Amino acid sequence: MKYVTPFTSTKLTNLLSPREGETKLGQRLRIPASHDLATELTQAKAANCRFAIIGIGEDIGPRANLGRGGSTDAFDSAMQQFTNMQSNRFLDGAECLLLGQIETTDLQLPDGTDAEQLRHNVEHLDKRVIAVVSQVMQAGLEPIVIGGGHNNAYGLLMAAKSSHKRPIAAVNLDPHSDFRPREGRHSGNGFSYAAASGALGLYHVLGLHELKNSEATLEQLKAFGGDWHTFQQIWVRRELALDTALKSITNKLNSSQLPVAIELDLDAITNMPSSASTAAGVPLLDALLYVSYVAKHCPCAYLHLAEAAPSCHVAGVEAGYRETGQSISELIYSYIHGRINAL
């Protein structure tokens, strides 16, 4: 498959911990049976798959934004947990194609590489994300994209625009707007590049931190027509209930009559191992509600879970795998359940 390293039966077997009398999701998930992406997607759709789970293992985007690396293993940590969850009446697993990862190994660069070269390679990654995800969407599957930096929002939005033939309305749970100036591609300007390219039709940031966005960025976002609810409004000063904010956001998204992208930067969640982890963040349960609510109430194009970095856990990589894997697995299920039970 061009630009895709498919998930294999051998890898799945190595992850699974089977137990007599139980069926795990990994025993029901579809994995690629063909070396041709178009053929695999067609067959998956014919087999009644609705979702395609895709990994992007890279940290060149965050590093190009002068941030920490480590966002390379989120997909692996998530699949280690997700495949071992139970298949039962709530979720069978056969609804999902576990496609694999977009190839990034040749684009990764060593520590110390200058920002200009990193940004150059992010542009190459953009093209791969657009190429792969466009095919997934055109086959009628909803992508659930895990890992890498938030730079990949640009490629996802471009793919969605191409597939849906119109701009996309995006909501992003994130302390940062990622609407920085277009100074070369990195994790901090995926949405500003998407806006300039006509892929972003509407943009709302939930949980925007009042002191983690420059005035120039806020002005640029406002000039585009973007809006936000701040972290301090909802979680600190309690001026607005989360339920009320979510209702307002989904009403606005639906009024646009555009397909909706659900974006979530894992560094929004309290103490989540990520490239920009925070001690004062959103509780995981609120992040789950956000994903579930928007998935249920809006016509979604995809879910994107970015920036998790297991190696950045204060207790080490093993603890990081456990925490990010469990958290991402819960977020995946919240999206799938919301979409299956969409209003």
N, C-alpha and C positions, 0 to 999 in steps of 0.2 A: 504494500500500500504506500503510495507516495506521501511522504511527510508524516506517516503514522507508524508507530511501533505497536502492533496489535497485542492485545492481552491474550496470553496463551493458556491452554489447558494445564500445562506444566506449572506455570506461575500460580494459577488458581488452586491447583492441588497443594502446592507448597504453603499457601495461605490458610487453607481450610483446616478446621479442627472438627471433623465430623463426630457425631454422637448418635449412638443407636437409638432409634425411636424418634429422632428429630430430623428436620430438613432445614438446612441453612440457605440463606439467600444465594450464596455462591453456588449452590447445587441447582439453582433454578435460573440464574442470570444467563443470558445468551452471550457467548463469546465468539469472536470472528471465526468463521469456517472457511473464508475465502481470502486470497491474497489481493483481491481487487476491491477497492473501497466501494465503488459504485455497486458492484454485485452484492457485497455484504450488506450494504444499507437497504437495497431492494429486498433481499431475502429477510432481513430483520423486520422490515415493515410488513411483509407478507405473513410473517410469523406473529403479527400483532404486537410487536415491540412499539412502545410509545416514546421512550426516553433513551438517549445515548449518553453514557457516562464517559467523559473525556478528560484526560490529565494533560497538564502543561508543566513540566518540571524544569523551571528556570528561575534564576534570580538576577539576570542581566538587567531587567527593567528597574527593580528597586536600586540596584547598584548604580545604574545610569542616572538615577535620581539622587545620587549621593547618599543613599541609605545602606542599611545592612543587607547582606545576602542571607541565604538559608532557605528561601522559598522553593527549593527544588524537590522536596520529598513529601509534600502535602498529599498528593494523589496516592502514593504508596501507603502512607500512614492511614488514609481514609479507607482504602480497599482492604487493608489488614483487618479493620474492624467491621466494615459494612458487609463484607462477604460472609462473616460469621454470625450475623444477626439472623433471627429466626424467620423462615418462610412460613406464613400462616394466613389466617383469614383477613388480616389487616393489609398485608402485602405479600404477594406470591413471589415476585422477583422476575418472573418471565416477561414482565412489562419492560424490562431494561436490557439494552445492549451495552455490555461492558466493552467498549471499543478499544481502549488503549490510550497511549500518549502521543501527542504531537511531538515529532522529533526535534530535539533542541541541543543534543550533545555537541554537534559541530558549531553551535553558536555560543556556547558557554565560553567565557574568557577567564583567565586567572586573576587572582587578587592583584591589585595594583594597576590593572588596565585603566587607561584614561577614559573619562566620561564620553568623549567623542566617539571612540571605537565601540564602546558599549551601546551607545545610541544608534550607531550604524547597524549593529547586529539586531537591535530591537526592531528596526525597520524590516529586516529580513524575516524575523519571527512574525511580524504583522501579516506578511504575505502568506505564510504557511497557515496561520490561524484562519484567515479569510478563506483560503482555498479549501481547507478541510471542513470547517464549520458550515460553509455555504452548501457543500454537498450533503451534509447531515440534515440541514434544514430543508433543502429541496427534496429530500427523500421522505419528508413528512415526520421526522423525528425531532423531539425537543432536546437540545443539548443541556447537559448538566456538566459544567466545566469547572475543574478543580485544580488549584495550584498555580504556581508562578506569581508574578507581580500583577498589580492592577493595570499595568500597561496593556494587558490583553483585552481589556474592555473595548479598546479601539477596534481591534480585529473582529471581535464578536459583534459589535454594533454595525460595522461595515458589512459583515456577512449577513446579518439579519436584514439590513436595508436592501441588499441585493436579492435576498430570497423572498422577502415580503413586498418588494417593489415600492417601498415607502419608508420614510424616516421612522425611528423607533423612540418610544417614550421610555426613559430609564429612571428607576428609583435606586438610590445607592445608600445603604447603611454604612456610614464611614465618617470618622472625625475629620477627614480631609476631603475637599471637593474634587481633588484631582483635576482641577481646571486651571493648572499653571500655564504660563506662556508657552507657545509652540517654539521651543528653543532646541528641538531635537527630541526624538521619541524616548520617553521613559515612563515610569509608573505614576508620575504625578501629573501627566497631561493627556491621558487617554481620552477623557471626555471633551477637552477643548479641541483636540484634533478631530474627534468624531463630529463635533458641532461645526467646525470649519469645513468638513467634508460633506455636510448635509445628511449625515447618518443619524444625528441626534435631533429629534424633533421637540422633545420636552425633557427636562431634567430636574429632579428633586433630590436633595441630599437630606437624609434623615440622620440625626445625631451629629451634625456638623459641630465641631468644637470651636467655640468662639475665639480661642487664642491660638489655633493651629492652622489658620489660613491667613495669608497676607491680605492687606487691604486691596492691593492690585488684583489679586486673584478673585476676591469677593466682587470687586467692581466689574471685572471681566465676566464673571458668572451672571451678575445682574444684567449686564448689557445684553447678554445672550437671551435673557428671559428666564434663567434658572432660579430656583427657589429652594428654601431649606427650613427645617425645624432644627434648632440647635440641641446639642447634648444637654446644655445647661437648662434650657427651657423645660425639658421633659424629665430628665433624671436627677437634676440638682435642685433647681428652684421649684419644680413641680407646678409650673404655671399651666401645663397642659398634660392631660393624660395620654399615654401611648395609644390607647384604643381610639381616642378622639383624633389624634394625629393620623393614624392609619386609615381611618374612615375618610378623612379629608384628602389624604394622598391618593387613595384608590378612586375616589370620585373624580379627582382632577385627571388622573391617568385615563380613566374610562371616557371622560369628556373629550379627550384628544382623539378618540377613535383610532389610536395607533396601537400596534403590537407593543407589549411591555417587556422590558428587560429588568430582571431582578438581579441587582448587584450587591455584593456584601464583601467588604474588606474585613478579614478576620481580626485585624488589629483594632476594630471597634469594640471587641469583646474584652471584658476585664481579664487582664493577665494572660491572654491567649498568646502562646509562642508565635511571634510574627516578626516581620522586618521592622515594625515600629510599635511594639507592644506597649500597652498602657495600664497603669494601676487604677486609673479612674475611667472606667469604660461601661459599656452596656452589658447587663447580665446575659448569659447565654440563653436563658429562658425567654427573654425579650427578643433576642435575635431570632429564635425559633418561631415566636409568634409573628414577627415581621414577615418572614419567609412564607409561613403558612397562610397568613391573612391575604397577602398580595397574590399569592399563587391561586388562592380560592376565588378571589374577587375580580381578577383581571385576566385578559387574554394574553398569556405570557409566551414570549418567544424563547426564552432560555433562563437558566440560573447560572450565576458566576460566583464562585467562592474563591477569593484571591488572598494572597499574601501570607497564608499560614506557613510557619517555619519551624518544624519540629526541633531542629538542632539549636534553636534559640531558647529552649526551655531552661530555666535556671537549675533544674535538677538533672539535666542531661538529655541526650537524644532519646533514650528509651522512654522516659517520662513524657518527652515531647511527642513521640509517636502515639503514645496512649491518649494524651489529652487532645491533640489535634484530630486524631483518627476518630475518637468517640464524638467529638463536637461536630466534625464535618458529616459523619454518618447520620447524626440526628438532623442536621440541616437538610441533607439529601431527602430523608424520609418526610420531613415537613413539607418540602416542595412537592414531592410525588403525591403525597396524600392530599394536599391542597388542590393540585391539578386534577387528580382523579375525581375529586368531589367538588369541582368548580361549579359555581352558581351560574 
